[in-house]
Amino acid sequence: MRISELSRQTGVPVATIKFYLRERLLAPGRATGRNQAQYDDSHRRRLQLIKACTGIGQLDLSSVRTLLSAVDDDRLPMPDLLGVVNRVLHRPSHRPEDCPDAIRTDADVAALIARLDWRIDPGSPGRTRLLEVLTAMRRLGCDSSADNFAPFAEAVESLVRREAELQTADRDHTDRSAAVARALLLDEALSALRQMAHEHRLSPRCRPPAPAPGAG
C-alpha cells in the first residue's frame, strides 16, 4: 500500500508517518521509484503500536524508542521484554525525604510487604512509589494505614497471576509487539474498569433505599 493508504488505515497523518520514518521508529517501505514506496501490514501494526504508546499510553518518544528497540531485539527473552515495559511505565519516583511521616510510612510499607510475603527490592520503583503515595496521604489527613492496602494488594496479585497465565498460554504464538501492547494497555484497562465500577456503585439502583417518612 502507498503511504496515503497506510495513513487512512491507521488514522496517523502522512506527515507524522514521515516523521516516524525519519526518526527510524518505522522501517522504510519498499522503494518503487523516486520518493515512492510501498508499505505492508507490518508497517500498519507498527504504527498502531506507536499510536497506542503515544495516545492511550501517553509515552514520550524517548520511551517509545526504548520499547521499540526492545521489541526488535529478538535476543531479549519475553520476561525481560515485559520488564522493559514495566520500567518504562513505572519510572522510579523520588524517595520522600527522611522525616517522621516518611520514616513511619516506610516501616508500614515494609510490614505490608512482609505480610504479603512478597520479594521486593528495597529500591524497587513500585515500593518507592507506594511510599511516596502513602506519605502524601498521611500528610493530607487521609487514612493511610498500609494495612488498608492489603486487600488491594491481594486483589492485584490475583490479577497479575492471571496476566502471567495469559502470557504463558500465548508465548508460542503471540508476536512481541502484541505482548508489549497488552502489557502497556492493561493499566489503562484496569483504570477504566475501576472507574466503571465506581459509576455502577453510585447508580441509583445500587444505592440503599431512603428511609420511609416517619420511620425511626
Accessible surface in RSA format (square Angstrom, percent):
REM  Atomic radii and reference values for relative SASA: ProtOr
REM  Chains: A
REM  Algorithm: Lee & Richards
REM  Probe-radius: 1.40
REM  Slices: 20
REM RES _ NUM      All-atoms   Total-Side   Main-Chain    Non-polar    All polar
REM                ABS   REL    ABS   REL    ABS   REL    ABS   REL    ABS   REL
RES MET A   1    58.28  30.2  27.35  18.1  30.92  73.6  40.42  34.4  17.86  23.7
RES ARG A   2   131.77  55.3 130.07  66.3   1.70   4.1  42.68  58.3  89.09  54.0
RES ILE A   3    36.78  20.9  35.85  26.7   0.92   2.2  35.85  25.8   0.92   2.5
RES SER A   4    70.03  59.2  63.24  84.4   6.79  15.6  43.50  92.6  26.53  37.2
RES GLU A   5    53.20  30.5  51.07  38.6   2.12   5.0  26.17  50.6  27.03  22.1
RES LEU A   6     0.00   0.0   0.00   0.0   0.00   0.0   0.00   0.0   0.00   0.0
RES SER A   7    17.73  15.0  16.28  21.7   1.45   3.3   1.85   3.9  15.88  22.2
RES ARG A   8   169.63  71.2 141.47  72.1  28.15  67.0  75.31 102.9  94.32  57.2
RES GLN A   9    76.46  42.8  48.35  35.3  28.11  66.9  17.47  37.2  58.99  44.7
RES THR A  10     3.39   2.4   0.00   0.0   3.39   8.1   1.62   2.2   1.77   2.7
RES GLY A  11    53.54  66.0   0.00   N/A  53.54  66.0  30.80  84.5  22.74  50.9
RES VAL A  12     9.57   6.3   7.89   7.1   1.69   4.1   9.57   8.3   0.00   0.0
RES PRO A  13    81.82  59.6  73.71  67.2   8.11  29.5  81.45  67.2   0.37   2.3
RES VAL A  14    49.03  32.3  45.22  40.9   3.81   9.2  45.22  39.3   3.81  10.3
RES ALA A  15    75.12  69.1  63.56  98.1  11.57  26.3  68.06  95.8   7.06  18.7
RES THR A  16    43.66  31.1  39.81  40.4   3.85   9.2  22.33  30.0  21.33  32.2
RES ILE A  17     0.00   0.0   0.00   0.0   0.00   0.0   0.00   0.0   0.00   0.0
RES LYS A  18   103.03  50.3 101.63  62.4   1.40   3.3  47.79  43.0  55.24  58.8
RES PHE A  19    67.72  33.9  67.72  41.9   0.00   0.0  67.72  41.1   0.00   0.0
RES TYR A  20    19.08   8.9  19.08  10.9   0.00   0.0   3.64   2.7  15.45  19.0
RES LEU A  21    39.96  22.3  27.51  19.7  12.45  31.3  27.61  19.4  12.36  33.3
RES ARG A  22   167.42  70.3 135.78  69.2  31.64  75.3  76.33 104.3  91.09  55.2
RES GLU A  23    63.66  36.6  57.00  43.1   6.66  15.9   5.29  10.2  58.37  47.7
RES ARG A  24   211.79  88.9 186.96  95.3  24.83  59.1  60.94  83.3 150.84  91.4
RES LEU A  25     2.85   1.6   1.87   1.3   0.99   2.5   2.81   2.0   0.05   0.1
RES LEU A  26     2.31   1.3   0.91   0.7   1.40   3.5   1.18   0.8   1.13   3.0
RES ALA A  27    63.46  58.3  52.21  80.6  11.25  25.6  58.48  82.4   4.98  13.2
RES PRO A  28   113.60  82.8  99.52  90.7  14.08  51.2 100.90  83.3  12.70  78.9
RES GLY A  29    16.41  20.2   0.00   N/A  16.41  20.2   0.80   2.2  15.61  35.0
RES ARG A  30   165.90  69.7 154.67  78.8  11.23  26.7  79.57 108.7  86.33  52.3
RES ALA A  31    83.36  76.6  59.53  91.9  23.83  54.2  59.77  84.2  23.60  62.5
RES THR A  32    71.07  50.5  30.09  30.5  40.98  97.7  33.47  45.0  37.60  56.8
RES GLY A  33    42.69  52.6   0.00   N/A  42.69  52.6  32.54  89.3  10.15  22.7
RES ARG A  34   220.18  92.4 190.44  97.1  29.74  70.8  77.67 106.2 142.51  86.4
RES ASN A  35   141.26  97.4  97.69  94.4  43.58 104.9  39.54  95.2 101.72  98.3
RES GLN A  36    80.21  44.9  71.57  52.3   8.64  20.6  29.35  62.5  50.86  38.6
RES ALA A  37    24.09  22.1  15.87  24.5   8.22  18.7  15.87  22.3   8.22  21.8
RES GLN A  38    53.47  29.9  50.47  36.9   3.00   7.2  13.03  27.7  40.45  30.7
RES TYR A  39    18.61   8.7  13.00   7.4   5.60  14.6   2.89   2.2  15.71  19.4
RES ASP A  40    77.54  54.3  73.84  73.5   3.70   8.8  37.79  88.9  39.74  39.6
RES ASP A  41    63.50  44.5  60.01  59.7   3.49   8.3  34.21  80.5  29.29  29.2
RES SER A  42    55.49  46.9  47.80  63.8   7.69  17.7  36.52  77.8  18.97  26.6
RES HIS A  43    16.31   8.9  15.16  10.5   1.15   2.9  15.84  16.3   0.46   0.5
RES ARG A  44    68.27  28.7  68.27  34.8   0.00   0.0   9.34  12.8  58.93  35.7
RES ARG A  45   113.05  47.5 108.12  55.1   4.93  11.7  42.87  58.6  70.18  42.5
RES ARG A  46    42.84  18.0  40.28  20.5   2.56   6.1  16.89  23.1  25.95  15.7
RES LEU A  47     0.32   0.2   0.05   0.0   0.28   0.7   0.05   0.0   0.28   0.7
RES GLN A  48    66.92  37.4  62.36  45.6   4.55  10.8  27.48  58.5  39.43  29.9
RES LEU A  49     7.68   4.3   3.63   2.6   4.05  10.2   6.99   4.9   0.69   1.9
RES ILE A  50     0.01   0.0   0.01   0.0   0.00   0.0   0.01   0.0   0.00   0.0
RES LYS A  51    91.42  44.6  86.91  53.3   4.52  10.8  62.33  56.1  29.09  31.0
RES ALA A  52    16.54  15.2  12.18  18.8   4.35   9.9  16.14  22.7   0.40   1.1
RES CYS A  53     0.23   0.2   0.23   0.3   0.00   0.0   0.00   0.0   0.23   0.2
RES THR A  54    47.30  33.6  28.83  29.2  18.47  44.0  18.62  25.0  28.67  43.3
RES GLY A  55    41.38  51.0   0.00   N/A  41.38  51.0  33.83  92.8   7.55  16.9
RES ILE A  56   101.22  57.6  89.23  66.5  11.98  28.9  97.02  69.9   4.20  11.4
RES GLY A  57    13.55  16.7   0.00   N/A  13.55  16.7   1.79   4.9  11.76  26.3
RES GLN A  58   153.70  85.9 124.29  90.8  29.41  70.0  34.35  73.1 119.34  90.5
RES LEU A  59    25.09  14.0  15.49  11.1   9.60  24.1  17.47  12.3   7.63  20.5
RES ASP A  60    75.32  52.8  61.70  61.4  13.62  32.2  45.17 106.3  30.15  30.1
RES LEU A  61    60.08  33.5  55.57  39.8   4.50  11.3  55.73  39.1   4.34  11.7
RES SER A  62    77.93  65.8  67.90  90.6  10.02  23.1  37.96  80.8  39.96  56.0
RES SER A  63     3.83   3.2   1.55   2.1   2.28   5.3   2.28   4.9   1.55   2.2
RES VAL A  64     0.00   0.0   0.00   0.0   0.00   0.0   0.00   0.0   0.00   0.0
RES ARG A  65    93.71  39.3  93.71  47.8   0.00   0.0  49.78  68.0  43.93  26.6
RES THR A  66    66.07  47.0  58.64  59.4   7.43  17.7  39.48  53.0  26.59  40.2
RES LEU A  67     0.37   0.2   0.37   0.3   0.00   0.0   0.37   0.3   0.00   0.0
RES LEU A  68     4.34   2.4   4.34   3.1   0.00   0.0   4.34   3.0   0.00   0.0
RES SER A  69    67.94  57.4  55.64  74.3  12.31  28.3  37.83  80.6  30.12  42.2
RES ALA A  70     8.89   8.2   3.94   6.1   4.95  11.3   8.44  11.9   0.46   1.2
RES VAL A  71    10.69   7.0   7.57   6.9   3.12   7.5   7.57   6.6   3.12   8.5
RES ASP A  72    84.09  58.9  58.88  58.6  25.21  59.6  32.06  75.4  52.03  51.9
RES ASP A  73    44.45  31.1  37.35  37.2   7.09  16.8  17.17  40.4  27.28  27.2
RES ASP A  74   121.17  84.9  94.19  93.7  26.98  63.8  35.59  83.8  85.58  85.3
RES ARG A  75   209.05  87.8 180.89  92.2  28.16  67.1  88.02 120.3 121.03  73.4
RES LEU A  76    40.90  22.8  39.06  27.9   1.84   4.6  40.51  28.5   0.39   1.1
RES PRO A  77    72.84  53.1  60.40  55.1  12.44  45.2  72.84  60.1   0.00   0.0
RES MET A  78    28.61  14.8  23.19  15.4   5.42  12.9  23.19  19.7   5.42   7.2
RES PRO A  79    83.36  60.8  69.27  63.1  14.08  51.2  73.95  61.1   9.41  58.5
RES ASP A  80    71.79  50.3  66.90  66.6   4.89  11.6  14.13  33.3  57.66  57.5
RES LEU A  81     0.00   0.0   0.00   0.0   0.00   0.0   0.00   0.0   0.00   0.0
RES LEU A  82    19.42  10.8  18.58  13.3   0.84   2.1  18.58  13.0   0.84   2.3
RES GLY A  83    20.70  25.5   0.00   N/A  20.70  25.5  19.20  52.7   1.50   3.4
RES VAL A  84    15.64  10.3  15.64  14.2   0.00   0.0  15.64  13.6   0.00   0.0
RES VAL A  85     0.48   0.3   0.48   0.4   0.00   0.0   0.48   0.4   0.00   0.0
RES ASN A  86    84.68  58.4  83.60  80.8   1.08   2.6  19.42  46.7  65.26  63.1
RES ARG A  87   149.98  63.0 142.22  72.5   7.75  18.5  69.94  95.6  80.03  48.5
RES VAL A  88    15.02   9.9   8.70   7.9   6.32  15.2  11.07   9.6   3.95  10.7
RES LEU A  89    43.58  24.3  16.28  11.7  27.29  68.6  17.27  12.1  26.31  70.8
RES HIS A  90    78.01  42.6  76.97  53.5   1.04   2.7  53.93  55.6  24.08  28.0
RES ARG A  91   119.57  50.2 116.59  59.4   2.98   7.1  53.34  72.9  66.23  40.1
RES PRO A  92    99.44  72.5  77.13  70.3  22.31  81.1  77.13  63.7  22.31 138.7
RES SER A  93    24.80  21.0   6.68   8.9  18.12  41.7  11.02  23.5  13.78  19.3
RES HIS A  94   166.71  91.1 159.79 111.1   6.93  17.7 110.00 113.4  56.72  66.0
RES ARG A  95   120.13  50.4  97.35  49.6  22.77  54.2  52.93  72.3  67.20  40.7
RES PRO A  96    17.21  12.5   5.44   5.0  11.77  42.8  13.11  10.8   4.10  25.5
RES GLU A  97   108.70  62.4  97.25  73.6  11.45  27.3  62.65 121.2  46.05  37.6
RES ASP A  98   123.51  86.5  93.21  92.8  30.30  71.6  26.77  63.0  96.73  96.5
RES CYS A  99    27.57  20.9  23.33  26.0   4.25  10.0  24.44  61.9   3.13   3.4
RES PRO A 100   103.66  75.5  96.60  88.1   7.06  25.7 102.24  84.4   1.42   8.8
RES ASP A 101    37.01  25.9  36.37  36.2   0.64   1.5   2.36   5.6  34.65  34.6
RES ALA A 102     4.55   4.2   3.74   5.8   0.81   1.8   3.95   5.6   0.60   1.6
RES ILE A 103   106.03  60.3 101.43  75.6   4.60  11.1 104.20  75.0   1.83   5.0
RES ARG A 104   117.68  49.4 111.81  57.0   5.87  14.0  61.79  84.5  55.89  33.9
RES THR A 105     0.99   0.7   0.99   1.0   0.00   0.0   0.89   1.2   0.09   0.1
RES ASP A 106    35.35  24.8  35.35  35.2   0.00   0.0   4.68  11.0  30.67  30.6
RES ALA A 107    62.03  57.0  49.78  76.8  12.25  27.9  56.47  79.5   5.56  14.7
RES ASP A 108    40.54  28.4  38.17  38.0   2.36   5.6   5.52  13.0  35.01  34.9
RES VAL A 109     0.02   0.0   0.02   0.0   0.00   0.0   0.02   0.0   0.00   0.0
RES ALA A 110    45.31  41.7  37.97  58.6   7.34  16.7  40.39  56.9   4.92  13.0
RES ALA A 111    60.67  55.8  48.10  74.2  12.57  28.6  55.85  78.7   4.82  12.8
RES LEU A 112     4.87   2.7   4.13   3.0   0.74   1.9   4.56   3.2   0.31   0.8
RES ILE A 113    26.26  14.9  26.23  19.5   0.02   0.1  26.23  18.9   0.02   0.1
RES ALA A 114    76.26  70.1  50.06  77.3  26.19  59.6  60.45  85.1  15.81  41.9
RES ARG A 115   141.19  59.3 105.77  53.9  35.42  84.3  51.60  70.5  89.59  54.3
RES LEU A 116    23.53  13.1   5.36   3.8  18.17  45.7   9.52   6.7  14.01  37.7
RES ASP A 117   123.01  86.2 108.57 108.1  14.45  34.2  28.29  66.6  94.72  94.5
RES TRP A 118    80.58  32.3  65.11  31.5  15.46  36.3  66.89  35.7  13.69  22.2
RES ARG A 119   234.17  98.3 198.10 101.0  36.07  85.9  86.68 118.5 147.49  89.4
RES ILE A 120    67.47  38.4  41.85  31.2  25.62  61.7  44.01  31.7  23.46  63.7
RES ASP A 121    96.59  67.7  82.85  82.5  13.75  32.5  33.94  79.9  62.65  62.5
RES PRO A 122   103.36  75.3  97.62  89.0   5.75  20.9  99.31  82.0   4.05  25.2
RES GLY A 123    55.56  68.5   0.00   N/A  55.56  68.5  33.20  91.1  22.36  50.1
RES SER A 124    24.05  20.3  20.76  27.7   3.29   7.6   9.84  20.9  14.22  19.9
RES PRO A 125    46.07  33.6  44.36  40.4   1.71   6.2  44.92  37.1   1.15   7.2
RES GLY A 126    44.53  54.9   0.00   N/A  44.53  54.9  35.66  97.8   8.87  19.9
RES ARG A 127    29.45  12.4  22.55  11.5   6.91  16.4   6.17   8.4  23.28  14.1
RES THR A 128    11.78   8.4  11.58  11.7   0.20   0.5   3.48   4.7   8.30  12.5
RES ARG A 129    99.67  41.8  99.67  50.8   0.00   0.0  37.93  51.8  61.74  37.4
RES LEU A 130    48.82  27.2  46.25  33.1   2.56   6.4  48.51  34.1   0.30   0.8
RES LEU A 131     1.74   1.0   1.74   1.2   0.00   0.0   1.74   1.2   0.00   0.0
RES GLU A 132    61.97  35.6  60.36  45.7   1.61   3.8  23.16  44.8  38.81  31.7
RES VAL A 133    63.53  41.8  60.25  54.5   3.28   7.9  63.39  55.1   0.14   0.4
RES LEU A 134     0.06   0.0   0.01   0.0   0.05   0.1   0.01   0.0   0.05   0.1
RES THR A 135     2.43   1.7   2.43   2.5   0.00   0.0   2.43   3.3   0.00   0.0
RES ALA A 136    46.76  43.0  42.57  65.7   4.19   9.5  46.31  65.2   0.45   1.2
RES MET A 137    50.54  26.2  50.51  33.4   0.03   0.1  44.24  37.6   6.30   8.3
RES ARG A 138    51.72  21.7  38.45  19.6  13.27  31.6  14.78  20.2  36.94  22.4
RES ARG A 139   117.89  49.5  81.32  41.5  36.57  87.1  45.48  62.2  72.41  43.9
RES LEU A 140   143.48  79.9 112.07  80.2  31.41  79.0 116.83  82.0  26.65  71.7
RES GLY A 141    69.88  86.2   0.00   N/A  69.88  86.2  36.01  98.8  33.87  75.8
RES CYS A 142    60.54  45.8  44.23  49.3  16.31  38.3  14.33  36.3  46.21  49.8
RES ASP A 143   109.77  76.9  85.56  85.2  24.22  57.3  44.36 104.4  65.42  65.2
RES SER A 144     6.33   5.3   3.02   4.0   3.31   7.6   0.21   0.5   6.12   8.6
RES SER A 145    41.86  35.4  39.14  52.2   2.71   6.3  25.62  54.6  16.23  22.7
RES ALA A 146     3.30   3.0   2.08   3.2   1.22   2.8   2.08   2.9   1.22   3.2
RES ASP A 147    84.68  59.3  77.90  77.5   6.78  16.0  18.06  42.5  66.62  66.4
RES ASN A 148    65.70  45.3  55.76  53.9   9.94  23.9  23.18  55.8  42.51  41.1
RES PHE A 149    48.90  24.5  48.52  30.1   0.38   1.0  48.52  29.4   0.38   1.1
RES ALA A 150     0.31   0.3   0.31   0.5   0.00   0.0   0.31   0.4   0.00   0.0
RES PRO A 151    81.18  59.2  74.15  67.6   7.03  25.5  75.79  62.6   5.40  33.5
RES PHE A 152   134.28  67.2 131.50  81.4   2.78   7.2 134.07  81.3   0.21   0.6
RES ALA A 153    13.37  12.3   7.83  12.1   5.54  12.6  13.00  18.3   0.37   1.0
RES GLU A 154    92.44  53.1  84.31  63.8   8.13  19.4  32.88  63.6  59.56  48.6
RES ALA A 155    53.69  49.4  45.50  70.2   8.19  18.6  52.62  74.1   1.06   2.8
RES VAL A 156    75.47  49.7  75.47  68.3   0.00   0.0  75.47  65.6   0.00   0.0
RES GLU A 157    63.58  36.5  60.88  46.1   2.70   6.4  16.69  32.3  46.89  38.3
RES SER A 158    53.55  45.2  47.52  63.4   6.03  13.9  33.30  70.9  20.25  28.4
RES LEU A 159    82.88  46.2  78.41  56.1   4.48  11.3  79.01  55.5   3.87  10.4
RES VAL A 160    83.49  54.9  82.93  75.1   0.57   1.4  83.23  72.3   0.26   0.7
RES ARG A 161   131.51  55.2 126.00  64.2   5.50  13.1  58.11  79.4  73.39  44.5
RES ARG A 162   132.03  55.4 130.63  66.6   1.40   3.3  49.17  67.2  82.86  50.2
RES GLU A 163    34.02  19.5  32.30  24.4   1.72   4.1   8.81  17.0  25.21  20.6
RES ALA A 164    47.07  43.3  45.02  69.5   2.05   4.7  46.09  64.9   0.98   2.6
RES GLU A 165    88.91  51.0  80.77  61.1   8.14  19.4  39.05  75.5  49.86  40.7
RES LEU A 166    62.50  34.8  62.26  44.5   0.24   0.6  62.50  43.9   0.00   0.0
RES GLN A 167    36.03  20.1  31.86  23.3   4.17   9.9   7.24  15.4  28.79  21.8
RES THR A 168    85.41  60.7  74.94  76.0  10.48  25.0  57.82  77.7  27.60  41.7
RES ALA A 169    68.54  63.0  42.93  66.2  25.61  58.3  54.69  77.0  13.85  36.7
RES ASP A 170    30.83  21.6  30.83  30.7   0.00   0.0   2.38   5.6  28.45  28.4
RES ARG A 171   122.01  51.2 104.73  53.4  17.28  41.1  43.91  60.0  78.10  47.3
RES ASP A 172   142.77 100.0 105.63 105.1  37.14  87.8  35.14  82.7 107.63 107.3
RES HIS A 173   140.85  77.0 105.60  73.4  35.25  90.2  87.59  90.3  53.25  62.0
RES THR A 174    31.68  22.5  18.40  18.7  13.28  31.6  17.24  23.2  14.44  21.8
RES ASP A 175    76.19  53.4  63.70  63.4  12.49  29.5  47.75 112.4  28.43  28.4
RES ARG A 176    45.12  18.9  42.65  21.7   2.47   5.9  31.66  43.3  13.46   8.2
RES SER A 177    28.28  23.9  26.75  35.7   1.53   3.5  12.25  26.1  16.02  22.4
RES ALA A 178    44.61  41.0  33.32  51.4  11.30  25.7  40.01  56.4   4.60  12.2
RES ALA A 179     7.30   6.7   5.15   7.9   2.15   4.9   5.75   8.1   1.55   4.1
RES VAL A 180     0.02   0.0   0.02   0.0   0.00   0.0   0.02   0.0   0.00   0.0
RES ALA A 181    23.44  21.6  23.44  36.2   0.00   0.0  23.44  33.0   0.00   0.0
RES ARG A 182    73.69  30.9  65.88  33.6   7.81  18.6  52.20  71.3  21.49  13.0
RES ALA A 183    15.32  14.1   7.59  11.7   7.74  17.6   7.97  11.2   7.35  19.5
RES LEU A 184     2.14   1.2   0.23   0.2   1.91   4.8   0.23   0.2   1.91   5.1
RES LEU A 185    52.43  29.2  51.23  36.7   1.20   3.0  51.45  36.1   0.97   2.6
RES LEU A 186    51.52  28.7  48.68  34.8   2.83   7.1  51.32  36.0   0.20   0.5
RES ASP A 187    59.91  42.0  53.37  53.1   6.54  15.5  22.94  54.0  36.97  36.9
RES GLU A 188    75.01  43.1  70.52  53.3   4.50  10.7  10.90  21.1  64.11  52.3
RES ALA A 189    46.77  43.0  37.72  58.2   9.05  20.6  46.14  65.0   0.63   1.7
RES LEU A 190    59.79  33.3  55.24  39.5   4.55  11.4  55.44  38.9   4.35  11.7
RES SER A 191    67.85  57.3  58.31  77.8   9.55  22.0  27.44  58.4  40.41  56.6
RES ALA A 192    46.46  42.7  42.79  66.0   3.67   8.3  45.72  64.4   0.74   2.0
RES LEU A 193   103.31  57.5  99.36  71.1   3.95   9.9  99.70  70.0   3.62   9.7
RES ARG A 194   162.12  68.1 155.03  79.0   7.08  16.9  54.74  74.8 107.38  65.1
RES GLN A 195   130.29  72.9 124.38  90.9   5.91  14.1  38.32  81.6  91.96  69.7
RES MET A 196   115.60  59.9 110.80  73.3   4.79  11.4  94.29  80.2  21.30  28.2
RES ALA A 197    53.42  49.1  46.91  72.4   6.52  14.8  52.96  74.6   0.47   1.2
RES HIS A 198    93.24  51.0  91.93  63.9   1.31   3.4  68.23  70.3  25.01  29.1
RES GLU A 199   123.12  70.7 116.45  88.1   6.67  15.9  45.63  88.3  77.49  63.3
RES HIS A 200    81.74  44.7  76.50  53.2   5.24  13.4  53.84  55.5  27.89  32.5
RES ARG A 201   153.10  64.3 144.42  73.6   8.68  20.7  48.64  66.5 104.46  63.3
RES LEU A 202   120.59  67.2 118.35  84.7   2.24   5.6 118.75  83.4   1.84   4.9
RES SER A 203    27.82  23.5  22.88  30.5   4.94  11.4  27.64  58.9   0.18   0.2
RES PRO A 204   102.77  74.9  90.15  82.2  12.61  45.9  91.02  75.1  11.75  73.0
RES ARG A 205   202.38  85.0 161.00  82.1  41.38  98.5  72.80  99.5 129.59  78.5
RES CYS A 206    31.46  23.8  10.51  11.7  20.95  49.2   6.98  17.7  24.47  26.4
RES ARG A 207   141.96  59.6 127.80  65.1  14.16  33.7  44.77  61.2  97.19  58.9
RES PRO A 208   117.20  85.4  98.17  89.5  19.03  69.2 104.75  86.5  12.45  77.4
RES PRO A 209   126.82  92.4 102.02  93.0  24.80  90.2 112.52  92.9  14.31  88.9
RES ALA A 210    90.84  83.5  61.20  94.4  29.64  67.4  66.01  93.0  24.83  65.8
RES PRO A 211   114.89  83.7  90.06  82.1  24.82  90.2 101.13  83.5  13.76  85.5
RES ALA A 212    65.28  60.0  52.73  81.4  12.55  28.5  57.50  81.0   7.78  20.6
RES PRO A 213   138.57 101.0 105.55  96.2  33.02 120.0 117.43  97.0  21.14 131.4
RES GLY A 214    88.93 109.7   0.00   N/A  88.93 109.7  44.93 123.3  44.00  98.5
RES ALA A 215    67.05  61.6  32.11  49.5  34.94  79.5  42.43  59.7  24.62  65.2
RES GLY A 216   124.57 153.6   0.00   N/A 124.57 153.6  67.02 183.9  57.54 128.9
END  Absolute sums over single chains surface
CHAIN  1 A    14388.5      11897.0       2491.5       8303.5       6085.1
END  Absolute sums over all chains
TOTAL         14388.5      11897.0       2491.5       8303.5       6085.1
